[in-house]
Amino acid sequence: MTSGRTVGVGIIGTGFARTTQLPGWAACEGARVVAVASGRRENAELAAREFGIPFVAADWREVVAHPEVELVSIVTPPVTHAEMAVGALEAGKAVLCEKPMAMNAVETARMCEAARTSGKLALIDHELRFMPARRRMRELIQSGELGRVRHAKFLFRGGSRASADTPWSWWSDEHAGGGALGAIGSHAVDALHWLLGTRVSHVSAALAARFAQRRDPASGEMRPVTADDEASLLVNFEDGGAAERASGVVCVSMAEPGAMEHSVEVFGTEGALRLDGAGRLWRARVGEGAWGAVETGEAPLAARMRDTEWSRGFTVFARAIIDALREGRNTVEGAATFDDGHHTQLVLDAARAAHASGCRVTVGE
């Protein structure tokens, strides 16, 4: 049972927050968004009017300092994550940070240390862990249904950056933390770490930006694109969890036309599991020539959200966070911690190094 108190939430950022997080928090019993900030104050004011938020700021520090804010949700470009997260934790606030966790593992290590020192809840928004089919997939893998896992595949195909007319934004700027590797590759690495119960040990990678320039909507000028639209990784996993001499493939593209696709496949000595973007889970046993459906539940969807797996996952995740804070806990079972985010960042850093060198790279500690 949760206590009857209300948890004050402060939001920094009004992009993904406005479409997903704000509706998600609004649907949580015991939660109230009391403050919102954006680099452009007019965006914060618009979100505040739409969701009835009483306090608006242009400076994120005002949200952190707000006396009613207990949880700070950071929904900004990755280049800002470390400073904001450390500042919030040092101010005694719990933190939910968007992925990718930060710009590099030096920053994520500092964030982890701040979380340990504060003792506060500190999580990464890998909301897909809370989809019922994904949780069932992990249960089956960890219980030995597939035998020893030998291979995994992650595929994400989208066309949001397939057109030359797509405008330049921070997404095009590697110095702001833009790019497909961080945005979607972080989901891929976290998913494979969590499902298999082990970590990537080595990685080879190829990154690509399909358009050298895009038009800046503010200035009308063409600006260089320095962040990747596509990322392809070959990985090896440490022996442990369900994995034994396991390899993997991660293919991520935001520049491929056609129907969007998002799937995770895991293959073992006794069979295989496949999760699709519609939240359906499929199983095949060795010797079978077809996939059979695995029955799973369906996650709820908060009002005013688009019906996507991210929206449904966040609907569940947000409720779990508020329950934890109302009960005085600094953990949420099954959620991605800052330590998890750090280990994912080590893989992303190694992938960038592998691309730059053309060599297979050992993932650091």
FENFEN-V902431 format. One record per residue. N is the residue number from 0. RES is the residue in three letters. PSI is psi in degrees with one decimal (none if undefined). OMEGA is omega in radians with two decimals (* if undefined). NEAR is the number of other ideal C-beta (glycine too) atoms within 12 Angstrom. Layout:
((N,RES,PSI,OMEGA,NEAR) (N,RES,PSI,OMEGA,NEAR))
//
This chain:
((0,MET,138.7,3.09,7) (1,THR,156.2,3.09,21) (2,SER,167.8,-3.09,16) (3,GLY,1.4,-3.05,10) (4,ARG,161.1,3.12,18) (5,THR,135.5,3.09,22) (6,VAL,122.5,3.08,36) (7,GLY,126.9,-3.11,32) (8,VAL,135.2,3.02,42) (9,GLY,131.1,-3.09,48) (10,ILE,131.4,3.03,50) (11,ILE,110.6,-3.08,48) (12,GLY,144.2,-3.05,38) (13,THR,24.7,3.07,37) (14,GLY,-90.6,3.06,26) (15,PHE,-30.2,3.13,32) (16,ALA,-40.5,-3.07,40) (17,ARG,-36.2,-3.09,32) (18,THR,-26.9,-3.01,24) (19,THR,-54.8,-3.03,36) (20,GLN,-46.3,-3.11,47) (21,LEU,-45.4,3.03,40) (22,PRO,-35.5,3.13,33) (23,GLY,-46.5,3.11,44) (24,TRP,-36.6,-3.14,44) (25,ALA,-27.0,-3.12,31) (26,ALA,0.0,-3.10,29) (27,CYS,121.5,2.99,34) (28,GLU,131.7,3.11,19) (29,GLY,5.0,3.11,28) (30,ALA,146.3,3.04,38) (31,ARG,123.5,3.05,29) (32,VAL,115.9,-3.04,45) (33,VAL,-11.9,-3.10,31) (34,ALA,144.5,3.10,39) (35,VAL,141.3,3.11,48) (36,ALA,150.4,3.05,41) (37,SER,154.1,3.07,32) (38,GLY,-26.8,3.02,24) (39,ARG,110.7,-3.04,20) (40,ARG,-34.2,-3.13,19) (41,GLU,-31.7,3.08,15) (42,ASN,-40.0,3.09,26) (43,ALA,-40.2,3.13,38) (44,GLU,-38.6,3.11,22) (45,LEU,-45.5,3.11,20) (46,ALA,-39.1,-3.14,36) (47,ALA,-42.0,3.12,29) (48,ARG,-41.3,-3.08,17) (49,GLU,-35.7,-3.03,21) (50,PHE,8.3,3.06,33) (51,GLY,43.0,-3.12,16) (52,ILE,125.7,-2.99,35) (53,PRO,-24.5,-3.03,20) (54,PHE,129.7,-3.11,29) (55,VAL,139.7,3.14,32) (56,ALA,154.7,2.99,32) (57,ALA,-18.1,-3.11,21) (58,ASP,123.3,-3.09,23) (59,TRP,-26.9,-3.12,36) (60,ARG,-28.3,3.10,23) (61,GLU,-33.6,3.07,25) (62,VAL,-46.1,3.14,44) (63,VAL,-38.6,-3.08,36) (64,ALA,-11.4,-3.07,22) (65,HIS,127.5,-3.04,31) (66,PRO,-22.0,-3.13,16) (67,GLU,-6.8,-3.12,24) (68,VAL,119.6,3.07,38) (69,GLU,-32.9,-3.13,37) (70,LEU,126.3,3.07,46) (71,VAL,122.4,3.10,52) (72,SER,117.7,-3.04,54) (73,ILE,111.7,-3.04,48) (74,VAL,59.3,-3.03,43) (75,THR,171.7,3.06,39) (76,PRO,148.1,-3.03,35) (77,PRO,-27.9,-3.10,41) (78,VAL,-20.5,-3.12,28) (79,THR,-10.4,-2.95,33) (80,HIS,-46.6,-3.02,45) (81,ALA,-49.5,-3.11,37) (82,GLU,-44.1,-3.10,26) (83,MET,-45.7,-3.10,40) (84,ALA,-46.1,3.13,46) (85,VAL,-41.6,3.12,34) (86,GLY,-41.9,3.14,30) (87,ALA,-43.0,-3.14,42) (88,LEU,-40.8,3.12,36) (89,GLU,-23.8,3.08,25) (90,ALA,2.6,3.09,27) (91,GLY,20.3,-3.14,22) (92,LYS,147.8,2.96,42) (93,ALA,156.3,-3.05,39) (94,VAL,134.9,2.87,46) (95,LEU,119.6,-3.07,53) (96,CYS,134.0,3.07,50) (97,GLU,158.7,3.05,41) (98,LYS,158.7,-0.18,42) (99,PRO,153.2,-2.98,50) (100,MET,-39.8,-3.12,52) (101,ALA,-163.8,-3.08,40) (102,MET,-28.9,-3.09,31) (103,ASN,173.2,-3.06,31) (104,ALA,-20.7,3.03,30) (105,VAL,-44.8,3.11,18) (106,GLU,-43.9,-3.10,32) (107,THR,-33.7,3.08,40) (108,ALA,-40.5,3.11,27) (109,ARG,-38.6,3.10,27) (110,MET,-40.9,3.11,43) (111,CYS,-41.9,3.13,33) (112,GLU,-40.4,3.11,21) (113,ALA,-37.5,3.11,32) (114,ALA,-43.5,3.12,36) (115,ARG,-41.8,-3.12,19) (116,THR,-39.9,-3.09,16) (117,SER,-32.5,-3.05,25) (118,GLY,10.1,-3.11,17) (119,LYS,159.8,3.03,32) (120,LEU,129.0,-3.13,37) (121,ALA,109.4,-3.00,44) (122,LEU,156.4,3.02,44) (123,ILE,141.8,-3.05,45) (124,ASP,65.8,2.96,44) (125,HIS,74.4,-3.03,39) (126,GLU,-19.1,-3.12,41) (127,LEU,-19.2,3.04,42) (128,ARG,-20.1,-3.05,38) (129,PHE,6.3,3.01,37) (130,MET,131.6,-3.07,42) (131,PRO,-40.3,-3.12,28) (132,ALA,-36.2,3.13,36) (133,ARG,-38.7,3.09,44) (134,ARG,-38.4,3.10,31) (135,ARG,-38.5,3.10,30) (136,MET,-45.6,3.13,40) (137,ARG,-43.4,3.12,34) (138,GLU,-44.4,-3.12,23) (139,LEU,-41.3,3.13,32) (140,ILE,-48.0,-3.07,39) (141,GLN,-23.9,3.12,24) (142,SER,-4.2,3.09,17) (143,GLY,11.4,-3.13,18) (144,GLU,-30.4,-3.12,27) (145,LEU,3.1,-2.99,36) (146,GLY,-142.7,3.10,23) (147,ARG,127.2,-3.13,26) (148,VAL,131.4,-3.11,40) (149,ARG,-20.8,-3.07,27) (150,HIS,149.2,3.09,29) (151,ALA,147.7,3.11,44) (152,LYS,135.3,3.05,33) (153,PHE,126.9,3.14,40) (154,LEU,128.1,2.98,30) (155,PHE,121.3,3.13,38) (156,ARG,124.7,3.08,27) (157,GLY,157.6,-3.08,27) (158,GLY,19.7,-3.06,20) (159,SER,-20.1,3.14,23) (160,ARG,23.7,-3.12,35) (161,ALA,-18.5,-3.10,21) (162,SER,141.6,3.06,17) (163,ALA,-17.6,-3.12,17) (164,ASP,-8.6,3.08,13) (165,THR,125.3,-3.03,25) (166,PRO,156.1,3.03,24) (167,TRP,141.0,3.05,30) (168,SER,-176.1,3.10,23) (169,TRP,-24.4,3.09,29) (170,TRP,-25.3,-3.12,35) (171,SER,-2.4,-2.95,35) (172,ASP,112.4,3.14,25) (173,GLU,-27.5,-3.12,28) (174,HIS,-14.2,3.03,18) (175,ALA,-5.3,-3.11,25) (176,GLY,19.0,3.13,36) (177,GLY,170.3,3.05,32) (178,GLY,156.5,-3.08,42) (179,ALA,-34.5,-3.11,44) (180,LEU,-46.2,3.14,47) (181,GLY,-47.0,-3.02,44) (182,ALA,-47.2,-3.08,35) (183,ILE,-34.9,3.10,42) (184,GLY,-32.4,3.08,43) (185,SER,-38.4,3.06,46) (186,HIS,-42.7,-3.11,43) (187,ALA,-49.6,-3.10,45) (188,VAL,-45.1,3.12,48) (189,ASP,-43.2,-3.13,43) (190,ALA,-45.4,-3.10,44) (191,LEU,-40.1,3.05,48) (192,HIS,-47.1,-3.05,43) (193,TRP,-43.6,-3.10,38) (194,LEU,-42.5,-3.05,45) (195,LEU,-19.3,-3.12,41) (196,GLY,25.1,3.09,26) (197,THR,-174.1,-3.06,30) (198,ARG,157.9,3.05,36) (199,VAL,132.9,-3.13,45) (200,SER,-31.9,-3.11,29) (201,HIS,151.0,-3.12,27) (202,VAL,141.1,2.90,42) (203,SER,149.3,-3.02,31) (204,ALA,150.3,2.97,39) (205,ALA,124.6,3.12,27) (206,LEU,149.4,-3.11,36) (207,ALA,139.5,2.94,25) (208,ALA,118.5,-3.01,31) (209,ARG,-16.0,3.08,28) (210,PHE,126.6,-3.07,28) (211,ALA,-25.8,-3.12,16) (212,GLN,152.0,2.98,19) (213,ARG,157.4,-3.08,32) (214,ARG,129.8,3.08,21) (215,ASP,118.7,-3.09,19) (216,PRO,-22.8,-3.12,15) (217,ALA,-45.7,-3.07,12) (218,SER,-21.6,-3.05,11) (219,GLY,-4.1,-3.13,11) (220,GLU,155.3,3.05,13) (221,MET,136.1,-3.14,17) (222,ARG,146.8,-3.13,24) (223,PRO,143.9,3.05,18) (224,VAL,119.3,-3.09,35) (225,THR,-6.1,3.14,23) (226,ALA,155.8,-3.05,41) (227,ASP,143.0,2.98,38) (228,ASP,-21.8,-3.10,39) (229,GLU,146.4,3.10,33) (230,ALA,127.8,3.10,44) (231,SER,125.0,-3.07,33) (232,LEU,138.4,2.89,43) (233,LEU,127.3,-3.04,28) (234,VAL,156.5,2.93,41) (235,ASN,149.4,-3.12,31) (236,PHE,150.1,2.96,36) (237,GLU,146.5,2.98,28) (238,ASP,132.8,-3.12,18) (239,GLY,165.6,-3.05,19) (240,GLY,-128.0,3.12,27) (241,ALA,-1.7,-2.97,37) (242,ALA,143.9,3.05,35) (243,GLU,116.1,-3.09,23) (244,ARG,43.9,-3.02,18) (245,ALA,144.5,3.04,37) (246,SER,171.9,3.14,28) (247,GLY,161.1,3.10,40) (248,VAL,131.2,3.06,31) (249,VAL,120.6,3.11,43) (250,CYS,117.4,-3.10,33) (251,VAL,129.3,3.05,41) (252,SER,135.9,3.00,37) (253,MET,11.2,-3.03,38) (254,ALA,26.6,3.12,33) (255,GLU,117.9,3.11,25) (256,PRO,166.2,-3.10,16) (257,GLY,-176.4,-3.10,11) (258,ALA,139.5,3.08,12) (259,MET,143.6,3.12,22) (260,GLU,138.6,3.12,25) (261,HIS,111.8,-3.09,33) (262,SER,152.7,3.04,33) (263,VAL,127.4,3.13,44) (264,GLU,137.2,3.13,36) (265,VAL,130.0,-3.04,46) (266,PHE,131.3,-3.14,30) (267,GLY,-177.7,-3.11,33) (268,THR,-19.9,-3.10,21) (269,GLU,-9.4,-3.11,24) (270,GLY,-167.9,-3.06,28) (271,ALA,156.9,3.06,35) (272,LEU,144.6,3.11,43) (273,ARG,128.7,3.10,33) (274,LEU,128.5,3.13,40) (275,ASP,171.9,-3.05,27) (276,GLY,-12.9,3.08,29) (277,ALA,3.7,3.12,22) (278,GLY,22.6,3.13,34) (279,ARG,141.8,-3.11,28) (280,LEU,136.4,-3.11,37) (281,TRP,149.1,-3.14,29) (282,ARG,144.0,3.01,31) (283,ALA,134.6,3.07,24) (284,ARG,154.8,3.12,22) (285,VAL,130.8,-3.12,16) (286,GLY,-15.3,3.09,9) (287,GLU,143.4,-3.11,13) (288,GLY,14.2,-3.11,9) (289,ALA,159.9,3.07,12) (290,TRP,140.2,3.03,20) (291,GLY,143.1,-3.09,17) (292,ALA,142.1,3.02,19) (293,VAL,126.1,-3.10,28) (294,GLU,130.8,3.08,14) (295,THR,165.7,3.07,25) (296,GLY,179.8,3.11,18) (297,GLU,134.1,3.12,20) (298,ALA,147.1,3.09,33) (299,PRO,166.6,3.13,24) (300,LEU,121.8,3.11,25) (301,ALA,152.3,3.11,33) (302,ALA,148.7,3.10,17) (303,ARG,15.5,3.06,20) (304,MET,147.5,2.91,29) (305,ARG,146.5,-3.09,19) (306,ASP,90.5,3.08,22) (307,THR,166.1,3.12,26) (308,GLU,-32.4,3.09,37) (309,TRP,-41.8,3.14,38) (310,SER,-47.0,-3.14,32) (311,ARG,-40.2,3.10,34) (312,GLY,-40.5,-3.13,40) (313,PHE,-32.0,3.08,43) (314,THR,-43.1,3.13,36) (315,VAL,-45.5,-3.06,36) (316,PHE,-44.5,-3.12,42) (317,ALA,-42.2,3.13,46) (318,ARG,-39.0,3.14,31) (319,ALA,-38.0,3.12,33) (320,ILE,-46.9,-3.12,44) (321,ILE,-40.5,3.09,37) (322,ASP,-44.5,-3.12,27) (323,ALA,-46.4,-3.11,32) (324,LEU,-37.7,3.11,36) (325,ARG,-27.6,3.14,26) (326,GLU,1.3,3.12,20) (327,GLY,20.0,3.13,17) (328,ARG,150.0,3.07,21) (329,ASN,19.0,3.08,26) (330,THR,154.5,3.01,25) (331,VAL,119.4,-3.08,32) (332,GLU,127.8,3.08,17) (333,GLY,-5.6,-3.12,28) (334,ALA,157.5,3.09,38) (335,ALA,119.1,3.14,39) (336,THR,173.4,3.04,34) (337,PHE,-35.4,3.08,44) (338,ASP,-40.1,3.06,27) (339,ASP,-44.6,3.13,36) (340,GLY,-37.8,3.11,45) (341,HIS,-44.4,-3.13,43) (342,HIS,-33.1,3.02,34) (343,THR,-42.2,-3.14,42) (344,GLN,-35.7,3.08,47) (345,LEU,-37.9,3.12,38) (346,VAL,-42.5,3.11,49) (347,LEU,-42.0,3.10,50) (348,ASP,-42.6,3.14,37) (349,ALA,-36.4,3.12,37) (350,ALA,-42.4,3.11,44) (351,ARG,-40.0,3.11,33) (352,ALA,-38.2,3.13,26) (353,ALA,-41.6,3.10,29) (354,HIS,-45.2,-3.09,30) (355,ALA,-36.2,-3.06,17) (356,SER,-19.2,-3.03,16) (357,GLY,16.1,-3.08,12) (358,CYS,157.8,3.00,17) (359,ARG,135.3,-3.02,22) (360,VAL,137.7,3.03,28) (361,THR,132.8,3.13,22) (362,VAL,132.6,-3.07,34) (363,GLY,-178.0,3.12,24) (364,GLU,none,*,15))
//
